[in-house]
Amino acid sequence: MAKKLKYVIAYIEPTGHVLGVSLIADLRSSESKLEIRKMFGETINTDYTMTWLYDGGPITESEIEHIAMWIRGFVRQGWVTEETYVELRMGNIGKKYVKSESCLVLQWDGLKLPYKQKSWKDFVACCRTEADELIRRNQIGPKNIIPLHSDDITQDYRESDPGYVEQVREQTLRIRKSSLDPEPAALDVNLVKKCAKLVENGKYDEACGLLADNYGIPPPKSSGKIQDYPLAYAFYDTPSSTVLYHPIAEYPVEDIIYVIMAGFFRYMAQYRSWSFHPDPTSSLNIELDMSTNFGSSAVYKLTDGMYSGPSSA
């Protein structure tokens, strides 16, 4: 079997952890096509693939182009699963060859390192070590995908948020106050559509103001000065009570609405001093989960459920 294998493909989530590995003899086969779609396309939080030769040799320039072309073709934009007809997230798949590791990296929606990585060489080397361990344990293919976001990985990812420590500290001020009073009403589809139209026209402030009017609170501050956070295109900055966003509308409106809604929920939670748990860190984590659900529900209303998650966050 080993003599027939040619490629190792590792599938990596946004935090830089390997979720699964494929061992493939021919990338062009129908079996390979289905497996790559399953691992890279249908597993929503798989952001990267890394491909290297099974025998450890270098990948040629022509081979790099062929590998990139095949993988892009198998999970091309707009492809839908036959079972659910849910469209894959949009984005241009970026490509980079890391010569020191003889490895080709592909990533959804551009090409950037995970938040804690300092270089492509170190990132690839770390992922290859994780992938080798999965191969050693014979944890290969779609049936052996590692569950997304274990508690440790989720917490690690959250702590990469700007001002996480300040956000935890801010939660301590809410412990003395009532929780979820009043509880927010469900989002109305017409409200979501109006906000989306404003966002399409670059009127983020007005979209936030419309939401504030609906929930009977003052509008949050918002700003397009996000240059200090190169790995984000929008988020809610708790210390300054501001929704920050990228001023250039180069992202799908669904992604922007997702983050604006999630950020607004966090602003509303801070404004109303909602507390979700006696422990400040637990309270913050619950708030982050609720804000994610709030953003997701808005986008599902906007797209009638045809949404598979933000292309980059």
C-alpha positions as CSV (number, residue, x, y, z in Angstrom):
1,M,0.0,0.0,0.0
2,A,2.7,2.5,1.0
3,K,4.4,2.2,-2.4
4,K,1.2,3.3,-4.1
5,L,0.8,6.4,-2.0
6,K,2.0,9.7,-3.3
7,Y,0.4,12.6,-1.3
8,V,-0.2,13.5,2.3
9,I,-2.9,16.1,2.8
10,A,-3.4,17.6,6.2
11,Y,-6.6,19.7,7.0
12,I,-6.1,22.5,9.5
13,E,-8.6,24.7,11.4
14,P,-8.2,28.5,11.9
15,T,-6.3,28.1,15.1
16,G,-3.6,26.0,13.4
17,H,-4.6,22.6,14.7
18,V,-4.8,19.5,12.4
19,L,-8.3,18.1,12.2
20,G,-7.6,15.2,9.8
21,V,-5.3,13.6,7.2
22,S,-5.7,12.0,3.8
23,L,-3.2,9.6,2.2
24,I,-3.8,9.7,-1.5
25,A,-2.3,7.9,-4.5
26,D,-4.0,9.9,-7.3
27,L,-5.6,13.3,-6.6
28,R,-7.6,13.0,-9.8
29,S,-9.5,9.9,-8.8
30,S,-13.2,10.1,-8.0
31,E,-12.5,8.7,-4.5
32,S,-9.9,11.4,-3.8
33,K,-12.3,14.1,-5.1
34,L,-15.0,13.0,-2.7
35,E,-12.6,12.7,0.3
36,I,-11.1,16.2,-0.3
37,R,-14.6,17.7,-0.6
38,K,-15.6,16.0,2.7
39,M,-12.5,17.1,4.6
40,F,-11.9,20.6,3.1
41,G,-15.3,21.6,1.9
42,E,-17.9,20.2,4.1
43,T,-16.0,20.5,7.4
44,I,-16.7,24.2,7.8
45,N,-13.9,25.1,10.1
46,T,-11.2,23.5,8.1
47,D,-9.3,26.6,6.8
48,Y,-6.1,25.2,5.4
49,T,-4.8,22.2,3.5
50,M,-1.2,21.3,3.5
51,T,0.1,18.8,0.9
52,W,3.5,17.1,0.7
53,L,4.9,14.0,-1.0
54,Y,4.6,10.8,1.0
55,D,8.2,9.9,0.3
56,G,9.3,13.4,1.6
57,G,10.7,14.6,-1.7
58,P,10.2,18.1,-3.1
59,I,7.1,19.1,-5.1
60,T,7.9,20.4,-8.5
61,E,6.6,23.8,-9.8
62,S,4.3,22.1,-12.3
63,E,3.0,19.7,-9.6
64,I,2.3,22.6,-7.3
65,E,0.0,24.1,-10.0
66,H,-1.7,20.8,-10.6
67,I,-2.3,20.1,-6.9
68,A,-3.8,23.6,-6.4
69,M,-5.9,23.3,-9.5
70,W,-7.4,19.9,-8.5
71,I,-8.1,20.9,-4.9
72,R,-9.7,24.2,-5.9
73,G,-11.8,22.4,-8.5
74,F,-13.1,19.9,-6.1
75,V,-14.3,22.5,-3.6
76,R,-15.0,25.4,-6.0
77,Q,-17.1,28.3,-5.0
78,G,-20.8,27.6,-5.2
79,W,-20.5,23.8,-5.0
80,V,-23.3,22.4,-2.8
81,T,-23.7,19.1,-1.1
82,E,-26.3,16.8,-2.7
83,E,-27.7,15.9,0.7
84,T,-28.3,19.4,2.1
85,Y,-27.9,21.8,-0.8
86,V,-26.0,24.1,1.5
87,E,-23.6,26.2,-0.4
88,L,-19.9,26.2,0.6
89,R,-18.6,29.5,2.0
90,M,-17.3,31.9,-0.6
91,G,-13.7,33.1,-0.9
92,N,-10.6,32.9,-3.1
93,I,-8.3,30.0,-2.1
94,G,-4.8,31.3,-1.5
95,K,-1.7,29.3,-2.4
96,K,1.8,29.2,-0.9
97,Y,4.7,26.8,-1.3
98,V,7.0,26.5,1.8
99,K,10.2,25.3,0.3
100,S,11.9,24.5,3.6
101,E,9.2,22.0,4.3
102,S,8.5,20.9,0.7
103,C,4.9,21.6,1.4
104,L,2.1,23.4,-0.5
105,V,-0.4,25.4,1.6
106,L,-3.9,26.4,0.4
107,Q,-6.3,28.5,2.5
108,W,-9.9,29.7,2.1
109,D,-10.4,33.4,1.4
110,G,-6.8,34.6,1.1
111,L,-3.6,33.6,2.7
112,K,-2.6,34.5,6.2
113,L,-1.0,32.8,9.2
114,P,-3.1,31.8,12.2
115,Y,-3.0,34.3,15.0
116,K,-0.1,32.8,17.1
117,Q,2.1,31.7,14.3
118,K,5.3,33.7,13.5
119,S,6.3,32.2,10.2
120,W,5.1,29.8,7.6
121,K,8.0,27.5,8.1
122,D,7.2,27.0,11.8
123,F,3.5,26.7,11.1
124,V,4.0,24.0,8.5
125,A,6.5,22.1,10.6
126,C,4.2,22.1,13.6
127,C,1.2,20.8,11.5
128,R,3.4,18.1,9.8
129,T,4.3,16.9,13.3
130,E,0.6,16.7,14.3
131,A,-0.3,15.0,10.9
132,D,2.5,12.4,11.3
133,E,1.2,11.5,14.7
134,L,-2.3,10.9,13.3
135,I,-0.8,8.8,10.5
136,R,1.2,6.8,13.1
137,R,-2.1,6.1,15.0
138,N,-3.8,5.2,11.7
139,Q,-6.3,8.0,12.2
140,I,-6.8,8.7,8.5
141,G,-9.7,9.9,6.3
142,P,-13.2,11.4,6.9
143,K,-14.1,8.8,9.6
144,N,-11.2,10.1,11.8
145,I,-11.8,13.8,11.8
146,I,-10.9,15.3,15.1
147,P,-13.9,17.0,16.8
148,L,-13.9,20.7,16.1
149,H,-13.2,23.1,18.9
150,S,-12.3,21.1,22.0
151,D,-12.7,23.2,25.1
152,D,-8.9,23.9,25.2
153,I,-8.8,24.9,21.5
154,T,-11.9,27.1,21.9
155,Q,-10.5,28.9,24.9
156,D,-7.1,29.3,23.2
157,Y,-8.8,30.8,20.2
158,R,-10.9,33.2,22.3
159,E,-7.9,34.4,24.3
160,S,-6.5,35.6,21.0
161,D,-9.3,38.2,20.9
162,P,-8.1,41.8,21.4
163,G,-8.6,42.8,25.0
164,Y,-9.7,39.4,26.2
165,V,-8.3,40.0,29.7
166,E,-10.1,43.4,29.8
167,Q,-13.3,41.7,28.7
168,V,-13.1,39.2,31.6
169,R,-12.4,42.0,34.0
170,E,-15.4,43.9,32.7
171,Q,-17.6,40.9,33.4
172,T,-16.8,41.2,37.1
173,L,-18.8,44.5,37.2
174,R,-21.9,42.7,36.0
175,I,-22.0,40.0,38.7
176,R,-23.8,42.3,41.1
177,K,-26.5,43.1,38.6
178,S,-29.5,41.3,37.3
179,S,-29.1,38.9,34.4
180,L,-30.9,39.2,31.0
181,D,-33.4,41.8,32.1
182,P,-35.1,42.3,29.8
183,E,-34.3,39.3,27.6
184,P,-33.8,40.3,23.9
185,A,-36.6,39.6,21.5
186,A,-36.0,37.4,18.4
187,L,-34.7,39.2,15.3
188,D,-37.3,40.2,12.8
189,V,-36.5,39.2,9.2
190,N,-37.5,42.6,7.9
191,L,-35.1,44.3,10.3
192,V,-32.3,42.0,9.2
193,K,-33.0,42.9,5.5
194,K,-33.0,46.6,6.3
195,C,-29.7,46.3,8.1
196,A,-28.2,44.3,5.2
197,K,-29.2,47.0,2.7
198,L,-27.5,49.6,4.8
199,V,-24.4,47.4,5.1
200,E,-24.3,46.9,1.3
201,N,-24.2,50.7,1.0
202,G,-21.4,51.0,3.5
203,K,-23.7,52.6,6.2
204,Y,-22.5,50.6,9.2
205,D,-23.4,53.3,11.7
206,E,-27.0,53.5,10.4
207,A,-27.3,49.7,10.6
208,C,-26.1,49.8,14.2
209,G,-28.5,52.6,14.9
210,L,-31.4,50.7,13.5
211,L,-30.7,47.8,15.7
212,A,-30.4,50.1,18.7
213,D,-33.8,51.7,18.0
214,N,-35.3,48.2,17.7
215,Y,-34.0,47.2,21.2
216,G,-34.6,50.5,22.9
217,I,-31.0,51.4,23.7
218,P,-28.6,54.1,22.6
219,P,-26.6,53.2,19.4
220,P,-23.1,51.8,19.9
221,K,-20.0,53.6,18.8
222,S,-18.6,52.2,15.5
223,S,-15.3,52.8,13.7
224,G,-13.5,51.8,10.6
225,K,-10.1,52.2,12.2
226,I,-9.3,48.5,12.5
227,Q,-5.7,48.7,11.2
228,D,-4.3,47.7,14.5
229,Y,-5.9,44.3,14.2
230,P,-4.7,42.9,10.8
231,L,-6.2,39.4,11.4
232,A,-9.8,40.8,11.7
233,Y,-12.3,42.5,9.5
234,A,-14.8,43.3,12.2
235,F,-15.3,42.7,15.9
236,Y,-16.7,44.2,19.1
237,D,-14.0,45.9,21.2
238,T,-15.4,45.7,24.8
239,P,-12.8,48.1,26.4
240,S,-13.8,51.0,24.1
241,S,-17.4,49.8,23.7
242,T,-17.0,50.1,19.9
243,V,-18.0,48.0,16.9
244,L,-14.9,48.0,14.7
245,Y,-15.1,47.0,11.0
246,H,-13.0,47.1,7.9
247,P,-14.2,50.1,5.9
248,I,-13.7,48.4,2.5
249,A,-16.7,46.3,1.6
250,E,-14.7,43.5,0.0
251,Y,-16.4,40.8,2.1
252,P,-19.8,39.1,1.4
253,V,-22.7,41.0,3.0
254,E,-23.6,37.8,4.9
255,D,-20.2,37.8,6.6
256,I,-20.4,41.5,7.5
257,I,-24.0,41.2,8.9
258,Y,-22.9,38.1,10.9
259,V,-20.2,40.1,12.7
260,I,-22.2,43.3,13.0
261,M,-25.1,41.4,14.7
262,A,-22.7,39.5,17.0
263,G,-21.0,42.7,17.9
264,F,-24.3,44.5,18.6
265,F,-25.4,41.6,20.9
266,R,-22.2,42.0,22.9
267,Y,-22.7,45.8,23.1
268,M,-26.3,45.2,24.3
269,A,-25.0,42.7,26.9
270,Q,-22.5,45.3,28.1
271,Y,-24.9,48.2,28.1
272,R,-27.5,46.2,30.1
273,S,-24.9,44.6,32.4
274,W,-26.1,41.1,31.6
275,S,-24.3,38.4,33.6
276,F,-24.5,34.8,32.5
277,H,-22.5,33.0,35.2
278,P,-20.9,33.9,38.6
279,D,-17.5,33.2,37.2
280,P,-16.4,36.1,35.0
281,T,-14.5,33.9,32.4
282,S,-17.5,31.5,32.1
283,S,-19.8,34.5,31.8
284,L,-17.8,35.9,28.9
285,N,-17.6,32.6,27.2
286,I,-21.4,32.2,27.4
287,E,-21.8,35.7,26.0
288,L,-19.5,34.9,23.1
289,D,-21.6,31.8,22.3
290,M,-24.8,33.7,22.5
291,S,-23.5,36.5,20.3
292,T,-22.4,33.9,17.7
293,N,-25.9,32.4,17.8
294,F,-27.5,35.9,17.5
295,G,-25.3,36.6,14.4
296,S,-26.0,33.2,12.9
297,S,-29.8,33.6,13.3
298,A,-29.7,36.9,11.5
299,V,-27.9,35.5,8.5
300,Y,-30.1,32.4,8.3
301,K,-33.1,34.8,8.2
302,L,-31.4,36.8,5.5
303,T,-30.5,33.8,3.3
304,D,-33.3,31.4,4.2
305,G,-30.8,29.0,5.8
306,M,-28.4,28.9,2.9
307,Y,-25.3,30.0,4.8
308,S,-22.3,27.9,6.0
309,G,-20.5,30.4,8.2
310,P,-18.2,33.4,7.8
311,S,-15.3,33.0,5.3
312,S,-12.9,34.5,7.8
313,A,-13.1,35.9,11.2
